[in-house]
Amino acid sequence: MTFPMQKIKYSFSVKNGATPSSGEPEYWDGDIMWITPADYTTEQCYINESRRSISDMGLNSCGTNLVPKNSIIVSNRAPIGLIGIAAKPLCTSQGCKSLIKIKTHCVNEKYVYYYLATQEKTLNALGRGTTFVELSSFDLANFRIPMPPFQEQTAIVAYLDRRTAGIDGLLTDLTRQAEMLDTYKRELIAEAVTKGLDKSAAIKDSDVDWIGDTPSHWKITKIKWMFEIVKRIYGKEDRDVLSITQRGLKVKDIESNDGQLAESYTNYQMVNVNDFAMNSMDLLTGWVDCSLFDGVTSPDYRVFRFLSGKEQCHSYYKYLFQMCYKNRIFYRLGQGVSNLGRWRLQADQFLNMRLPQPPVDEQEKIAAYLDAKTSQVEGLIADITEQIVQLKRYRQIVIHDAVTGKIKVKEG
């Protein structure tokens, strides 16, 4: 059985979002939820909260209106196709459009939500633009959806509420397991790099709060006594371009045009094998890694290496520095505007930061231990992640088959 197709505009009006001036404090921190695509996911269905709110003055200043409760919110840029339902009256940024019912007795908004939740790729394909890709009001209004009788829509919603609740429970359990394993890995690394592997070793107070007690034969040293910051502009374009990601230092595919690309890489700085490179400009989502490659990277990043004659175990300090990101040790030393993603670690603060310095043979044992243990944990997380991917795919199939009439849903 197939359902007749109908354009969205015959059941909903499409409203654009707007943003008050950021330079007017009185427009913000009011009682009205202000939604951006970053505030919700399709899976959560109902939108109950937002990171920011606006005042009545802000609402009036940007020339928009409150979106009624139960309206459908569709993100139209960065990314396109996130779907949610307003749990209470709210307004949206330019990144979202609202579908407001105009035929209240002919359409069940949650049925439409379920259908649109399966259409992210199709909606994405409708995006247009040069500066940024955006789904237009015209294309959204003319998007066709299957429209069975209202009573059947309601039956489909009841069926999908039951089925997805069971699937979502399994997804929640799997996500919790993955989070617990990630926490275990983080705690395992922190324990090993600051306490060592010998639980019977005599300990002492390090006088550094985030290190705490440490083996008494370990040294506590400043970064500047072990490392030097180096900035060597390469001047040519015959080396791989390296990006710092939370999956490590990666060779950038500049031929794919993905991500931000520079017009020229001649002013990029050198990174050699065993150099450390870190994004010191963003202590929330940045990262640090020890390079496996010769290449170049942004001149805004920090590249550093062991002082000549002071070489230690690269892997041990890679684990230590990455732990300082994960556990917000670097963040505590930073400064800037964190809510705008500009929380930086200045060079002098970095160089004067104190670190544990075990004997090199212990550093190597700790690194080998962590290589083995974290590989096991990451394997378990990868298995769980694949289960989550497959379960989400199954969830989409269940929804798609119901809203398109591929399966008969009993009413009542």
Secondary structure as the mmCIF struct_conf table of DSSP 4:
data_model
#
loop_
_struct_conf.conf_type_id
_struct_conf.id
_struct_conf.beg_label_comp_id
_struct_conf.beg_label_asym_id
_struct_conf.beg_label_seq_id
_struct_conf.end_label_comp_id
_struct_conf.end_label_asym_id
_struct_conf.end_label_seq_id
HELX_LH_PP_P HELX_LH_PP_P1 PHE A 3 PRO A 4
STRN STRN1 MET A 5 LYS A 7
HELX_RH_3T_P HELX_RH_3T_P1 ILE A 8 TYR A 10
TURN_TY1_P TURN_TY1_P1 SER A 11 SER A 11
STRN STRN2 PHE A 12 ASN A 16
TURN_TY1_P TURN_TY1_P2 SER A 22 GLY A 23
HELX_RH_3T_P HELX_RH_3T_P2 PRO A 25 TYR A 27
STRN STRN3 TRP A 28 ILE A 35
HELX_RH_3T_P HELX_RH_3T_P3 PRO A 37 ASP A 39
HELX_RH_3T_P HELX_RH_3T_P4 THR A 42 GLN A 44
STRN STRN4 TYR A 46 ILE A 47
BEND BEND1 ARG A 51 ARG A 51
STRN STRN5 ARG A 52 ILE A 54
HELX_RH_AL_P HELX_RH_AL_P1 ASP A 56 SER A 61
TURN_TY1_P TURN_TY1_P3 CYS A 62 GLY A 63
HELX_LH_PP_P HELX_LH_PP_P2 LEU A 66 LEU A 66
STRN STRN6 VAL A 67 VAL A 67
HELX_LH_PP_P HELX_LH_PP_P3 PRO A 68 PRO A 68
TURN_TY1_P TURN_TY1_P4 LYS A 69 ASN A 70
HELX_LH_PP_P HELX_LH_PP_P4 SER A 71 SER A 71
STRN STRN7 ILE A 72 ASN A 76
BEND BEND2 ARG A 77 PRO A 79
STRN STRN8 ILE A 80 ALA A 86
BEND BEND3 ALA A 87 LYS A 88
STRN STRN9 LEU A 90 LEU A 90
STRN STRN10 CYS A 91 THR A 92
TURN_TY1_P TURN_TY1_P5 GLN A 94 GLY A 95
STRN STRN11 CYS A 96 LYS A 101
BEND BEND4 ILE A 102 ILE A 102
TURN_TY1_P TURN_TY1_P6 THR A 104 CYS A 106
HELX_RH_AL_P HELX_RH_AL_P2 GLU A 109 LEU A 116
TURN_TY1_P TURN_TY1_P7 ALA A 117 THR A 118
HELX_RH_AL_P HELX_RH_AL_P3 GLU A 120 ALA A 125
TURN_TY1_P TURN_TY1_P8 LEU A 126 LEU A 126
STRN STRN12 ARG A 128 ARG A 128
BEND BEND5 THR A 130 PHE A 132
STRN STRN13 GLU A 134 GLU A 134
HELX_RH_AL_P HELX_RH_AL_P4 SER A 137 ALA A 141
TURN_TY1_P TURN_TY1_P9 ASN A 142 ASN A 142
STRN STRN14 ARG A 144 PRO A 146
HELX_RH_AL_P HELX_RH_AL_P5 PHE A 150 LYS A 195
BEND BEND6 LEU A 197 LEU A 197
TURN_TY1_P TURN_TY1_P10 LYS A 199 SER A 200
BEND BEND7 ALA A 201 ALA A 201
STRN STRN15 ILE A 203 ASP A 205
BEND BEND8 ASP A 207 ASP A 207
TURN_TY1_P TURN_TY1_P11 ASP A 209 ILE A 211
STRN STRN16 ASP A 213 PRO A 215
TURN_TY1_P TURN_TY1_P12 SER A 216 HIS A 217
BEND BEND9 TRP A 218 TRP A 218
STRN STRN17 LYS A 219 LYS A 222
HELX_RH_3T_P HELX_RH_3T_P5 ILE A 223 TRP A 225
TURN_TY1_P TURN_TY1_P13 MET A 226 MET A 226
STRN STRN18 PHE A 227 ILE A 229
STRN STRN19 ILE A 233 ILE A 233
BEND BEND10 LYS A 236 GLU A 237
BEND BEND11 ARG A 239 ARG A 239
STRN STRN20 ASP A 240 THR A 245
TURN_TY1_P TURN_TY1_P14 GLN A 246 ARG A 247
STRN STRN21 GLY A 248 VAL A 251
TURN_TY1_P TURN_TY1_P15 ILE A 254 ASN A 257
BEND BEND12 GLY A 259 GLY A 259
BEND BEND13 GLU A 263 GLU A 263
TURN_TY1_P TURN_TY1_P16 THR A 266 ASN A 267
HELX_LH_PP_P HELX_LH_PP_P5 TYR A 268 TYR A 268
STRN STRN22 GLN A 269 VAL A 271
TURN_TY1_P TURN_TY1_P17 VAL A 273 ASN A 274
STRN STRN23 PHE A 276 MET A 278
TURN_TY1_P TURN_TY1_P18 SER A 280 MET A 281
STRN STRN24 ASP A 282 ASP A 282
TURN_TY1_P TURN_TY1_P19 LEU A 283 THR A 285
STRN STRN25 VAL A 288 CYS A 290
BEND BEND14 LEU A 292 PHE A 293
STRN STRN26 GLY A 295 THR A 297
TURN_TY1_P TURN_TY1_P20 PRO A 299 ASP A 300
BEND BEND15 TYR A 301 TYR A 301
STRN STRN27 ARG A 302 PHE A 306
HELX_LH_PP_P HELX_LH_PP_P6 LEU A 307 LEU A 307
TURN_TY1_P TURN_TY1_P21 SER A 308 GLY A 309
HELX_RH_AL_P HELX_RH_AL_P6 HIS A 314 LYS A 326
TURN_TY1_P TURN_TY1_P22 ASN A 327 ARG A 328
HELX_RH_AL_P HELX_RH_AL_P7 ILE A 329 LEU A 333
STRN STRN28 GLN A 335 VAL A 337
HELX_RH_3T_P HELX_RH_3T_P6 SER A 338 LEU A 340
TURN_TY1_P TURN_TY1_P23 GLY A 341 GLY A 341
STRN STRN29 ARG A 342 ARG A 344
HELX_RH_AL_P HELX_RH_AL_P8 ALA A 347 LEU A 351
TURN_TY1_P TURN_TY1_P24 ASN A 352 ASN A 352
STRN STRN30 ARG A 354 GLN A 357
HELX_RH_AL_P HELX_RH_AL_P9 VAL A 360 VAL A 403
TURN_TY1_P TURN_TY1_P25 THR A 404 GLY A 405
BEND BEND16 LYS A 406 ILE A 407
HELX_LH_PP_P HELX_LH_PP_P7 LYS A 408 GLU A 411
#
